[in-house]
């Protein structure tokens, strides 16, 4: 069951001009969280903004009860959150989400992400590496200025590929191109993805074409995170055109089997 609590902000880091990493004391959430879960944060005690903000879990330190999340300032809510200082209390509900990453039945896994969509992939990669899996990580960014968490992901991988669209840093091109090469060479058993919608569509299509198990984490606007507001619907794959069926990302997801949803 999700917990609602006031979590103490014990460490605040500025990763980029508009990207922050928060570490909070939240043992009750940490102890029941799985890779792929998310949290909902109330950013202000004032009436506005009224809705909580959904944010992916980046890292869980179960020994210390520390939960880490990373967010980009995109609007009023995240701007208010970014002003929090160490020692402040943050109103959090979590862990949320039913669908989580599952790698138990696969040995050689591919983890692919792009931009700020890489954040929820770290806990997955860390745990898979710890469990003896062969973790192949492919991260794509627009250019050198957008590169994030390179050393962190490199440390939890067996193979690490970083690309930039314009070639200003590391490999030039798209992360999926390097993934495709390894799949063609028979080095991958399953794929796990999170990132921009065009990237997810490409990964999903490729995985289905090659009949490779694939899980994707979807990011939608979630007003409540509990399935009450119905604002995060995603169409199920192969549902009738005249009577389309939907699932809700906050409850059925945010992680789905690629074949389950139409994006």
N, C-alpha and C positions, 0 to 999 in steps of 0.2 A: 504494500500500500504506500502511495506517495505520502511524504511527510511535509508539513508546513512548519517552517522554523525561521528564526532570525539568526543568520550565519555571520560570524565576525570576519571582516576582511583583514587578513593577516599579511598579505603581500600584494602590492599593486605594481605592475610593470607596464611600461609603454613600449610596445614592440615596433610600432610605426606611428606616424603623426596622428592617425585616427584609429589605431588598433591597440587594445589593451588586454592584458592578461591578469585576471584576478584569482587569488588563492584564498579560499574561505574555509573556516572550520565548520564542517557539516557531517560529523560521523554517522548520524542517523540516515543520511542520504547516501553517503559513500558506501556504507556496509551493505546496502541493498541494490546498488546500481550495477548495470551491465554495460558493456561497450555498445554504443549506439543510443543510449538513453539521453534525455535532455531534461532541462529544468525550466521553470517559469519564474521570472523575477518581477516583483513589484518595484518599480524604479523610484516611486515617489509616494509620500504619505498624503499628498494633495489629491484632489479629485481627478485632476488631469496630469499626465495621461492615465486614463481609467484602466486600460487593459494591461495585463502583465506582458513581459517580453520573453519569447521562447529563445533559449540559448543552448547550444549543444555542449555536452560535457567533453572537455579536452583530456583531462587526466584525473585519475583517482589514486590517492595515496591512502590505502586502507590501514596501514600501520599508524599513521598520524591522524587519520580522519579528515584529511584535507582534500577538498574538491577544487579543481582548477577549470576555469572556463575563459575563453577568448572571444572578444566581440569587436565589431567595427562600428564606429559611430556613424549612423545613417539617418537619424532623425532625432526628434525631441527626447524620446524615451532613452535611447542609448547615450545621448549627450548628457542627460541627467545622471545616468549610471556612471559615466566616465568621470564625473566630478566627485565620486565617493573617495574617501581617503582611508588609509590603514587605521583600523580600530572601529570604523563604522560598522553598523549592523545592516545586513541586506536580507530582505524578505524573500524567501525562496520556497517553492513547492517542487518536490521531486523525490525519487526519480520518476520521470514520465516516459510513456511510450511502451508499447507491447512488443513490437518488432525490433529485435536487436541483432547484431552481427553474430553469426554462428559459423565457426570454422572447424569444428570438432572432427568432421569426417574427411577433411582434406589436408594434405601435407604441403603442397606447393601453392601458396596463395599469392594473388596479385592484389595490391592495394593501390587504387588510383584516385587522385583527387586534383582539384584545380582551385586556385585562388583561395578565398576564405572558406571554401568547402573542405579544406584539408583538416580543419580542426577536429571533427569527430572521428577521424581515422587514426589518431595517435593512440588512444587507449586500445583500440583493436589491434594495431600493429605491435604495441608493447606486450600485450597479453599473448598474442600468437607466437611471438619470438620466445617469450618465457616458456611457453608450452612446447617448444621444440619444433615449431613449424618453420618452413623455409619461406621467409617473408620477402617478397619482391615489391618494392615501392616505386611508384611512378607519379611524380608531382609536376603539374604544369602551371606556369604563371605567365602573365602578359609580357612582362619585361623584368629586368634586374631589380627595379625599384619595388616590385610587388613580391619578391621572394621572401618567404617566411619559414621559420622552423626547420631550416635545412639540417642543421647538426642534430636536432632532436630526433627527426625521422631517420636520419642516417644511422643513428645509434641503435635503433630498434629494427633494422633491416638486415637481410643477407645480401640483397642487391638493391641499389638505390640509383634511380634515374631522375634527374631534375631537368625540366625543359623550360625555355622561354620562347614565346611566339616569334619574337624578332631576333633571337640569337644573341641578345646583349649579355647573357650569362648562361654558362653551362651549355647543354645541348640545344640546338635550334630546332624548333618544330613543336609538335603536339605530343603530349604524354602517351596518348592512345596509340600512336604509331610504333612506339617502342614496346608497348604491351602486345600489340598485334604480332610483332616479330617473335616475341618469346612464346606466345600461344602457338604460332605456326611451327615452332621448333619443339613443341610438346613439353614445355617447361612449366606450364600453369594448369592447376586442377580446378581453381575457382577464383572468381573476381569479386572484389568489394569496392564500391565507388561512392563518392560524394563530391559534388561540385556544381558548376554552372549547368543549367538545363541542357544546352547544346552538347556538352561533354557527356552528360548522363544518357542522353538519347543515343549518341554514337556508341557508347559502351554497351548499353542495353541491346541495341541492334546487332552489334558484333557478337556479343555473348550468345544471343538467341541463334544467330546464323551458325555459329560454331558449336552449338549445343553444350556450352560450358556453364556450370552453375554460377549464378551471379546475383549478388544482393546490392541494392542501391538505397542510399539514405536520401530521402526527399526533404526539402526545406520549403515549407509553406507558411503563410501567415496563420498563426494559431492564437486566437483570442483568449482561450481558456486553458488549452492543453489537456482537457479532461473529456472532450467529446460533447460538451453541452452547446457550444455556440455553432457548431457545424460549419465553420468557416474554412476548413482545410481539406475539402473533399478532393479525391483523386479518382479518376475513372478506372474501373477494373478492366483488365484486358479481355477481349473477346465477348464483352457484354453486348446485348442486342442494340442495334443502332436506334431502333424506335423506342427502346426503353432502357437507356444506359444505366448501369449500376455503378455505385461509388463506394469507396471506403474513406475513412478519415485518417489522415496522416498521424494525428496525435494519439489515436487509440490503436489502430491496426499497425501503424508504423512506429517511428519514422523510417525504419528499415523494412524494405519489401524484397521479395523474390522478384527479379526483373521481369519474369514472365507473368506476374500477377497484375501489374499495373500498366496503364497506357499513358505515356508522357510525351 
